[in-house]
Amino acid sequence: MSHSVHGRVCKSSLVEKIKLPKKTARRYPAYELYLYGEGNYAEENKNLLLTGIPVLFLPGNAGSYKQVRSLGSIALRKAEDVDFKYHFNFFSVNFNEELVALYGGSLQRQTKFVHECIKVILKLYRDREFAPSSVAIVGHSMGGLVARALLTLKNFKPELINLLITQATPHVAPVMPLDKYLTDFYTAVNNHWILKAQDLRNLTTLSVAGGFRDYQVRSGLAFLPRLSQHDSALSVVSSAVPRAWASTDHLSIITEDPKKRMSVLNHHFVRHPAKMFEENPEAFTNLTGAFMWITVKGSKWTYSVYNDSDGKYFSFPLESHRKSYSHVYCENSMLVRKCFFNVWSWFIKMWVFLTSICCSFKTVNEQLLKLLVVMLKLVDYPSLSHIVIQVPPAVGNKYTLGCEFFKEDSRTVQLPVTHLFSFDLLCVHLLKTGTHLVFLLGYKDSSDHVSCCFRVPSLAEISARLHIAQPPNDSSMPELNIYSSPDCQYEVILKTSLLQVLGQIVRFHAGAFPVYIVSNILLTYGGQLSTLRSTGQCSDFSLELVRTAKPYKVEPLISIVVFLQGFNWFREIWESLSLPEVDAAVLSSQDAWFPLVSLILFLFGTGIAYWSGIFFSTSLRLFSSLWLILIRPTELQKDKLITPRRLCGMVSLALVSWTTCGAFAVLIIYLQYLFKVLKVKAQSSVDSIPEATQSPSNSRTLAEAVNSLKMHITILNLFTWIVLLNLPSLIYWLKNLRYNIRLDPDPCRSTAVILICILEILMNSSTSEVKSSKLLKIAAKVPLPLSVAMLAFGRMHLYRVPHFVTFSLLLHVLCCFV
C-alpha cells in the first residue's frame, strides 16, 4: 500500500535505537528495535519517558524499518489536531532487509525476536500511570505473517497483542514456495489459527490487500481464513474500502473491548458513512438557521443550487410511498460535502435524529462520476415518517440534488456472466429506467472476467475481475450499480475478454512457471537420451523440444489422479502409500484450478523453454568466439571421468557446501561446468583445428565432441534453473556473512553435495560412454514420469523441482559407468 503525508512538513525526523538486553542482542545480532519521532516530539522522547499508545511496525520482505515514517508522521499530525488527547508511540523493527518471502529459514528467528521486542516495549511503560499491557502491531507484507506467528510460540501470551493490522500480507500461501522452511512455517501458522481459533477471541485482526496494482502479492493471498469461532477478523481490498483516503479515529487501538474494535474497523473499512465512529450517537439534534421548509410529495425530485444565499429544508413524507416503493435513493453531484441528508422520525411532536443513518454517503467512483449517494430500504426503518434534506446556503458553489422512490424488483436485473467458451455477447438496453439500476452478475471461478461497455453515446469500459473464487457457502452475487440519468438511453454489453482471462491465469499461477519450464526441458532431455540410444546421435535441443514436449504426455494422468481423489477408496489408498497431496487437487478445492489452466501454463512453459534454449545456445556461441580470440585453443582430447585432482575438487566443494552455504557451492560448480562447456565449444569449432591435423580419428573426436556438447547444453539448461531457484538463500547468506559464515538452516545443503558429485563427473563425460550403457533405456524413460511428478507435486512446492532433476542426472552418471 502507498502512503502520503499531507499538512505540515516536519523539520527533522529520526529513529532512535532502543537498547536491548545483552542476551537478546547477542542472540539476534542482525536485528534492532527503533522508536520513531520527529521535531519536538523526537526531542521529548529521547529519555524514553513515553505516554502514548505503543504501536509496533514490522517491515516485510527486503523492507526497511524506516518505512514506519509513513505511519508515524501521519499519526503525529492527527495527534496534534486533537491536542495530543490520544497519541501513538511508533516502534519499528530492523530485520536487516532479509528476503523472507523467498528464504524461510529466518522467519522463526524473526518471530522470536519480535516477542522479545514486545516485552522490551512494555517495560518502557511499566512506571507510568495506566501503563499499557498490550501493543498494536502493523505488519507490512511478510511482517504481517511474522506477527501472526507470534501466537504459535510456546511462551507467548496472546493478551500482549490487542490489534493486528496487516498490509499486503500473503496469509494463504507463499508467493514463491522456494524452500521447505517457508511452506512449513505457513502450515504451522495457519493450522494454529484454525485449531486454536478460540484463543484469538480478544485479538482483532484486519488484513488489507493491495488490489490489482499489487503485482507482487495478489489480493487473494491476503484474505484471512474464515473461522466460525473467530469473528474478530476482517479482510478487505484497499481499492474497495470506502473513502480510503479519509482519517480514522483511535478507538480501534485504545479500547479493550474486541467487539468495539471490530465495530470500528467495520465502520471505517467496510461501511464508512462519511463521519467519525460514534459508540452512543445522540438521539436528538437541533435544527439551526431560519431556513425555509418545503414539502415534496412526488416520487422524483431534482433541485439545482447555484450561488443561493438562503438555506432550505426539503421534507419527504414516507407514508404515501411505502406501499408503492421499497427504496429511496438520493444523490448529490459535484461532491459538495456541506449538503447533508438527514433522516428524521416523528415522535411526540419532536423530530428525532437517527445518527446511525445520517450522512450515510457512498462515494461512487469519485474520479469519474463525482457523485455522493445515499440509499435506504424503507422496510428497515418502519418508524420513519419523513426524510429531510438540509440544503445550506451555497454562496459561490454549484451542485445538484436529486431523490427518487423506486421498487427494487423494477431496478434489478440478474445476468449470467459470459465465459471463455461463450462466444456470444450479452446485451442489455436501458431506456429511461431511472437513476439507479443493479446488475447481479453470476461469477464463480477466480479466472472469470467480464468487461462492461457503456454507450452514452461514447463508449466506457469497466473490467471486473475476482480476487478469489466464490466461497462454497456464499450464495451472494456481485453487484454492478449503475447511477444513470432518467432522460438518457444506455446500452450495456457484457463480454469476456480473452486477454484479461490470460492475465488472470498469469496473476494466479505465475509462481508455477519454473515448474512448467523445467518440466519441458526435462522431457527434452529424455528425448535426447532416447534419440542417442536409437540412432547413436544426440539431437539438437530446440528440435527435440518441439518433438518431445507435448502436454498430452503429462496432463491427462494428473487430471485422472485429481478426479479419483474425489473417491474415498482411492484417497485411502493414496494416503496409505504416504504420498503427498497433489497440488492440482488443493487448487481445485479452492476453485483456482481447471485442466485448461494447466494446458495454458504448459504452453507458456514450452515457449519460454524454447526461446531460453535459443538464447543460451547463442550466448555460448558468442562467448566461445570470444574465447578463440583471447586464448589459443588446444587440441580436442578425451577426458577421464575421475582423477585424483577432480576428486579433491569434489571433496573441497562438498566441504564448502557443508560449512558455508549450499547455494554458494552450487553456483561454483555451475560456473565450473559453464567454463568447461565454453572450452569444449571453442575446441570443437571447425576453424580451431588446422587442416594439416585433420584425420579420421580427429574427425570422429570432433563429431563426438559436437554430439556431447548438445547434451551438455541441455544439462546446463536444467542446472541453470536449479541455480535460480536456490539464489535467494545465497543472497541471504551473503547479506548475513558478517554475522555468521554458515547458513543455518540451509535448504539446499544436502542437495548441493549430491549435485557437486554428479556434475563433477558429467562435465567430463561424453555421449560415447553413455550410448553403450545398459541403463540408458531406463535413463531415457525416467524423465517422463519425473515430469509428471514434478507438475503434480511441485506447483505449490518449488523446492521439490531440484530433487526431480537431481534424480534424473544421477541415472545419467550411472550410465557413464554401467
N, C-alpha and C positions, 0 to 999 in steps of 0.2 A: 504493500500500500504506500502511497505517496502522501507526504505531509508538507504543508506550507505554513510559514509563520507570518501572521498579519499583525498590524498595530505597531507599537513602539519597537525600535531596534535596540537591543542591549549593547552597552558599551563594551562589555567583556563577558565572556563565558568560559568556564573552566570545569574540569572534572578533578575532584580531589581524591587521591588514592587512600583507601581505608586500610589501616594496618590490621593484618590478620594474625591470629595466634601462630606461634612459631611452628607448631606441629602441622597446622593446615598449610602454611606457606611452604614448608619443606616437602609435604606430600604432593602439593599441586604447584610446582614452581612456575609453570607456564600461565597460570590463571591469576587474575586480580579482581578486586572489587573497588568501585569508584562511586563517589557521590557527585551528582551534577548540581551546578549552581552558576549564576551569572549576576554581575553587578553587585549591588549592596547585599543581595541575598547570599551570594557566594562568600562575601567577607564575613557576614554574620554567622555562617555555618562552619567557618574554619575550625572552631573549637568543638565542633560536633555537638553543640547544645541544640538538639533537634526537637521541634514541637509539631511537626507536620505529620501527615499520614504516609507511612512508608510504602513505596511502590518500587518493585524490582523489575528492571528491564533485562531480558535475556536475548542477545542477538542470535541470529541463525547461521546458516551455512556461509562461511567466509565473511560473517558480519562483524562490524566494529562496535565496540562498546560506546563509541561517540554518537551512534545513531540515536541515543536516548535524548539528544538535544531537541529533536523534532517533537517529542512528547513533553519534556521538561520545560521548554521555553514557552509553549502554548499554555501549559498548566500554570506557570508563573504569571502570565498575563491575566488569566482568568482569576487567579487568586487576588491579584491587585485590584481587579474590578469589584470584588466583594470585600475589600479592605482586610484581606487575609483572615476572614472568618473561618474559612477552610483553606488549607493549602497542603501540597504534597512535597515529600522529600523523595526525589527520584534517585535510585541507586542503579548502577549498571555493572554487569559482569563482563570482564575481558576474557574471552575464550581463545585468544591468540589467533582469531580468524581461521579456525580449523574448518576443514572441509567435511563436516559431519554428515552432510547429505549424501556423500559418496563413500566415506570411510566410517563405519560404525563402531570401530574399536574404542573410540574415546567418549562415546555417548554416556556410558555408565560412569566414567570418571567425571564428566561434566555434571551429571545429576548429583553425585555425592558432594561435589564442590558447592553447588547451589544450596544444598542442605546446610552446609557449614556457613555459607553467606547469610542465610536467613537467621541463623542463630546469632551471628555477629551483629546483624542489623537490629534485631530486637533487644540485644544487650545495650545498644546505644540509647535506648529509651527507658531503661528499667528504673532510673532515678527520677523520671518525670511523673508529674501528676497525670492520671488517666493514661498510663503507658499502654501502647497497643500490644495486643497479644498475637497479632497475625499481620501478614503483609499481603498486598495485592501484587500479582505478577502479570506483566505484559511480555509475551513471548513472540518474537518475530520468526517466521519460518521454523527451522528445527528447534529454536529456543522454546517454542510452544510445546513441542513433544517432550523436551527435557523437563519442562515444568510439570507435565502430566506424569512423567516417570518418577517424580518425587514420591508419589503415593505408593510406588512399588518397593521403596526402601523399607527394610525391616524396622529401623528405629525412628522412622519419620512419623510425626504426629499430624494427622490431617487438619487439625484446627489451626495449624500455622499458616494456612492459606485460606482466605475468605473469598477471593475473587481471582479468576484466571481469564485473561483476555489473550487470545492467540490471533496473530495476523498472518495469513497465507501459510498456515502450518499444514503440511500433508499428514493428517491424522490417520487416514485409512491404510496407506501403504507407502513405502518409499518411492520416490520418483524414479530412481535408478538403483535397483537392489544389487549392488556390486559385490557385497560380501555377506557372509553368514551372520556376522555380528549385528549388522544393520537389520536384517529381517528378523532375527531372534529378539532384538530389542523391541521392535514393533509388536511382535507377537506377545511378549511379556506385558507391555504397557496396555494393549487393547484387551487382552484376556483379563488383566487385573481390573480394568474399568468395567468389564462386563460381569465378572464374578463377584466383585466387591462393590457393586453399584450402591448398596445401602450405606456404605461408609462415605459416600460422596454427597450425602443429602445437604450438608452445610456448605458445600463448595459450589459457587455459582460460576459457570463456565460459558464464555462467549467465544465463538470461532468466526472470524471474519475472513471470507475468501476474497481473492483479488479480482475475480471476474475474468472475462475473456482476454483482457490485455495482459494478464499474468501468464507469460509463456513458459515459466519455469515450473510452477505448481498449478495444475488445472484445478478449478474450483471443486470438482467432485471429490478430490482427495482431502479437502479441508472440512468436510462435514463430519461432525462428531457422531458416534454411534447412537442410535435411538434406543433408549432403555426405558422400560416401563417403571423401573424402580428409581430412576434418576430423572426427575423432571426439572432440574435446575441447570440444564444445558440448552444453549441456543446457537444455531448455526445460520449465518446469513452471508449473502454475497454483497460486496461493497457497492456494486452497481445497482442493487435492488433496495438499498437502505434509503428510506425516505429522507430527504433533506440531509444527505450525508455530511454536508459541509457545516451544519449547524452545531452550536456548542452543546455540551451535555452538563448535567449537574454532578455533584459529588456524592449523592446518596448511595449510589451503587457500590461505593467503596467504604463509606464510613458506617453504614448500618450493619448490625449484627444479624438481622433477620434475613435468611436466604430467600424467603418468598418476596420480601420487599425488594431485594436486589434484583430478583428475576423480573418483577413487575417494572422496575426502572429500565432494565435492558430491553424488555418488550416495548416499553413506551418510546424509547429513542431509536431502536434499531429495526422495529417492525411497524409500529403504528405511526409514531411521531406526528401528533396533531398540531404541530407548529406552535407549541408552547412548552414551558418547563414542566417537569413532573410535579404533581401535587398529590400527596397522600390523602389528605382530607380537604378537598376543594370546598370553597364557600358555597353555601346553598342559595345565597341571595346576592344581588348586585344592585347598585344604584344607577339609574339612568340619568346621566348628566347632560346638560345642554338643552336649550329651548328649541328642540327640533320639531319639525312638522311630522305628524303621524298620517300615514296613507295606508288604507286597506286595499289589498289586492285579492280579488275573488277569482280571477281566471286561472286556468291550468298552466298558461305560459305567460312569462313576463320578462321584459327586457328594459334596461334603463342605462342610458349613456350619460356619463358625467364629464363635463369639461369646464374647468375654471368656475365651479359653483361655490359660492361663499356661504350657502345655507345647508346645514345638515338635515337629514331626513331619517325617519323610521318607517320601514315598509313592513306591514303586518299581513301574514298569510294565515287565515283561519283554516284549520285542518278538517273540521267536522264534515264539510261538504265534499272533501276529496277522498276520504278514507274508503268509501265503498267502490269508487271507480279506479283508484290508483293504489299502487303498492309502495312506490318510492317517490321521493322528491330530490331533485338534483339542482344545485346552484353552482354557478361559476363566476369567476372574476378574472377577466383578461387583463393584460398589461402588468400583472404582478404587483399591484399596489397593495401592500400589506396593512394599510391603515383602515381597510374596509373589513368589517367583522360580520360573520354570520353567527347570530346568537339564537339559541333555542330556548323558548320560554314555556312555562306551564301555568295555567290559571288555577289558583288555589286560594280560597278565602279572600277573593278580590285582590290578590297580590300576584305580581309577576315573579315566579320562582325561576332562578337562573341555574341551569344544569351545566356545570363547568366540564363535565366529562364529555360533552358534545361540543361545547363552544370552541370555535376556531379549529374544528377538526378538518383542516385543509389537507388536500393531497396535491402535490405539485406534479403536473402532468408534463413530462418531457420539457423541463424548464428551458433548455437551449433552443427548442424548436417552436413549441406552441405558446409559451408564455401564458400559462393558464393555471389558475387555482380553482379547485373544485371541492365541493362537499356533497355527500350523498347520504341520505337517511332512509332506512327501511321503516315505514310508518308503523308496522305491526310490532316492532321492537320498542316503541315508545307510546303505549296506549294512553298515558296520562297527559300527553302534549295536546294543547288546544290550538296553539298558534306558533308560527315561526316568524321571527322578527329579524330583519336585516337593517343594521345601523349603517348609514352612509354618512361619514363625517364630511365637513367642508373640503372641497377639492380645489383649492386655490392653486393654479398653476399645474394641476395634474389632469390626466385624462385616462379614463378607464370605462369598461362596460361590464354591467352586471346582468345576469340572466338566471331565471329559475323556471323549472318545468316539473309538473307532476306526470308520472307515467306508470304504466303497468309493466312489471318485469318480463312477463311472457312475450309481450309485443316487441321487446327490445333485445331479446336473447336468441341467438342462432347457434345451434350445435353443428359443428362441421368435422368430418373425419379428415385428418391431415394426410396429404398425399405422401407416398413413399417412393423409394428409388425405382420400383418397377411399375408404378402407376404413371404412365406417360401422359395422362390427361391433366388438364388444368381445372381447378375448381374455382368457379367464378361466382360472385355474389354481387347483385346490383342493388344499390340503395337509392331510393328516391324519396327525399323529404321525410326521412324516418324519425327526425328529432335530433336532439343534441347529444344523445348518448346511446351507444349500442355496444353489446357484449357478444364476442365470439367465444365459444367454448371449443378448444382445439384438442383433438384426440391423440396426444402424444403418448408414447410408451417407451421405446428404446432410446438409449443415450445417443445413438447416432442419428436420430431423427432431426431433420432440419427443414424449415419451411420459410419461404420468402413471401411476404405480403406486399403486394403492389397496390398503391392507391393512385387513382387518376382523377384529378380535380381542376382542370383537365391535365395539368402536369403530372408526371409520374414520380412517386415517392416510394422507396423500397425499404422495408424493415425486415431484418433477418432474425429469426427466432431459433435458438439452439438450447439444448438441455445441458445442464452441468452434470446431472446424474440421471439414471433411469428412474422411472416411476416406482416407488416402493410398493411391494406386493399388497400391503394392507391399506394403501392410499388410493381411493377411488376419485379423488378430486381431479379436475381438469384445468389446465392453464387457460387463463382468460386474456383475450385481446380486447381492451376497451378502446372504443373509437369515440372521440368527442368531436362532433361534426356540427355543421350549420344546417338547420332545418330547411333552408331555402336552396340548398345545392344538391346536385346529383353526384353520387360517388360510385365507383366501381372498384371492388376488392377482388384481387386474384391471388389465390393460394397455389403455390407450386413448389416442387422440390428442386433444390439446386445441387447438381452432381458435384460441383467443385466444393461446395460447403460441406457436403457429406464426406468427401475425401478429407477435407480439413478436419472434420470431427474425428475421423478414424486416426489420422496422424496425431491429433491432440491427445486422444485417449491411449494410443498404443505406440507412440514414437519410441518409448523406452525399450520396446521389444525389437527394434530394428537390428541391433547387433546379433540377436539370436537367428534371425532370418538370413542375414548376410553370411554368417559363419556356416549356417546350415547349407546354403547354396555352394559355398566354397568346399565344404566337406563332401558334398555329393560330387562335385567336380573332381576332387582328389580321388574319390573311389572310382570314378570313371576312368581317370588316367591310369590307375593301377590295373583296372580291368583291361584296358587297351594294351598296356605293357605286357600283360600275361598272354593275350591272344595274338598280338602282332609283333611283339618284341620292341615296339616303338612307343614312346610317350607322346601323347597328343598335346597340342597347344591348349593353354588354359582357357582362352576365350571360346574356342571351338568346342571344347569339351563341356564348358558351362552351358552353352546353348543346347548341346545334345543330351546332357545328363540331368540338369537341374529342372525337374518337372514337378509341379505341385501335386499331381495325382499320385506320385510315389509316396508322399508323406501325409498329406491332409486326410484322405479317407480313413486311414487307420485310427488317427486321433479322434475324428468325428464319431467313429464306431465305439471307441472306448468311452467317450463322453456320454453317448447315448445309453450304453449298457450300464454305466454307473448310476443311472436312474432307477435300476432294479436292485432290490436289497440283496438278492443272492450273489450278484456279481460284485457288489460293494463289499460283502463279507469275504469273498474270495480274494479280492484286491487287498483288503486290509490284512488278511491272514498271511499274505506274501510280504507284508511290511513295505509295500510300495507307496511312495508319496502321492499325494493327490494331484491329479492332472490340472495344470494351471488353467487350461481352457474350461474345465468344469467349474472352477472357482469363479472365473469371469462370467460364465454363463449364468451362474446363480445370482450374479449382480446385474444381469441384463446388459452386460457390457461386451458381449461376445456373440458372434454367429459365424458359420463357416465362410461366408463371403468376406468377412473382415480378414480372416487368416489368409485367404487367397490373395486379397489385395496386398497384404503385407509381404507375402511370399514374392509376389511380382515386383514389389518395391525392392526387396532384398536381392532379387536376381539382377535388377538394373544397377543397383549400387555395386554389387559384386563384379559385374561385367566391366563397368567403367573404372572402378578402382583397380581391377586387374590390368586394364589397358594403361592406366596412369602409372602403375607400378612397373610394368614392363618398359614403358617409355623412359621412365626415370632411370632404370637400370642401364638401358642402352646409352643414355646421355652421360651418366657418371662413368660408365666403362670407357666411353670415348675419351673423357677427360683423363681417365687413368692411363690410357695409351699415350696421351700427350706428356704426362708428367713422369711416368715410370715406364721403363723398358720392360716389356712382358717377357716372362720366362717360358720355356717350352712346357707344353702340357705333359703331365705325368700322373700316374695313378697313385693316390694316397692310401696309406694304411688306415684302417678304421680306428685302431687303438695303438698308441705308442706311449712309452713312459712319460714323455713330456705332456701329451694330451691328458693322460691320467692324472698327473699333478695339477694341471689346469682345472680339470673337472673337480678334484677334491678341494682346490682353493676356492672355486666359485661356490661350492656347496657350503664351505665354512663361512663365506661372506653372506650367503643367504641365511644361515642359521644364527649368525652373531649380529647381523645388522638388519637388513630388510630384504625379504624375498623378491619384491618387485625390482629392487636395485640389481640383484643378481640376474634376474630375467632380462633386464634391459642390457646388461653387459653381454650375455650370451647371444642376445638378439643382434647387437651391433657386430659381434664377432662373426656370426653367421652371415650377416649382410656383407661384411667385408670379404668373406670367403667367396660369396656368390659374385660379387663385383670382380674379384680376381679371376674366377673361372670364366666369367663373361668376357673379360678382356683377353684372356688367353685363347678362348675359342673363336675369337674373331679371325676371319679368313685373312685379313690384311696383316695380322700379327705374326703369321707363320711364313717365313721365307720360302720361296718356291723351290729352292735347292733342297730343302729338307722335306719336301712333300714325298711321302712313301705310303704304301698300303697300310702299314701299321699306324703311321701318323693320321691317315685318313680315318681309320677305324677309331683311333683315340679321339679325334676331333668330333666324329659323329656321336660317339658315346658321351662326350662332354656336352654337346648340344642337347642330347636326349636327357641327360641328367639335369641339365640346367632348367629344363621345363618343369621337372618335378620339384627342384629346389625353389623355384619361383612360387609354386602353389603352396609349399610348406611355409615359405616366408609370408605369404598372404594370410594363412591361418595364424601364424605366430604373431603377426602384426596386431591382430585383434586381441590376442591374449595380452600383449603388452599394453594396449589401450585400456582394456578392462581393469588392469592392475595399476594403472597410472595414478589414481587418486591416493592409494596407500603410499606410493613412492613420494608424491608431493607432500603428504602429511609427514612422512619421515624426514624429508629434507628440511621442512619448516621447524621441526622439533629436534633437530640434530644436536643443538647446543644443550638440550636438557637430557637427552638420552640417546646413545648411539644405537641402541637396539629397539626396533619397533615391537611394541608389545601392547595388545596382541597383534599378530601378523596374519592376515587372512590367506596369504599365498606362500607361506614358508615351506610347507611340505610339498606342495605342487611345484615350487621353484626348484627344489632339489631333484625331483624326478625329471623335470624338463631340461635341466642342465645336463644330466647324464644322457638323455635322449638326443638332444641337439648337438652335443659334442661328437656323437657318433654319426648322426645324419649328415652333418655338414661335410663330412669326408667320405660319404657313401656315393655310389654310382648305381645306375639302373642295371648294369651288368650283373651285379651281385644280387639284386632283388628279383629279376625276372626268372632266375633259375631256382628260386626258393620254393620249398614245399608249402610254405604258409601264405604264399601270395594270393591264392584263391580265397582264403579266409580274409586276409587283409583287404582285398578288393571288395568284398561283400559287406564287411562290417560298417563302413561309413554310412550306408543307407539306414540300418536300424539306429545307429547313433544319431543321425539327423532327425529321425522321428522322435527319439527320446529327448533330444535337445529342444525340439519345439513343444513337446508335451510337458517337460519339467523345467524349462529354462526361461520361459516368458516372464515369469514373476520372480525368478531366481537367476539373475545373470551370472552369479559367481559359479554356477554349475557348468557354464559353457567351456571353460578351460579343461575341466575334467574329461569331457567327451572327446575333445581334441587330443588331449594327452594320451588317452587310451588308444586312439587310432594311430598316433605316431609311435606308440610303444610296439604295436604289431609290425609297423614298418621297420623298426630297429631289429626285431626278431627275424624278419625276413633277410636281413643282411648276414645273419649267422646260420640260419637253418635252411 
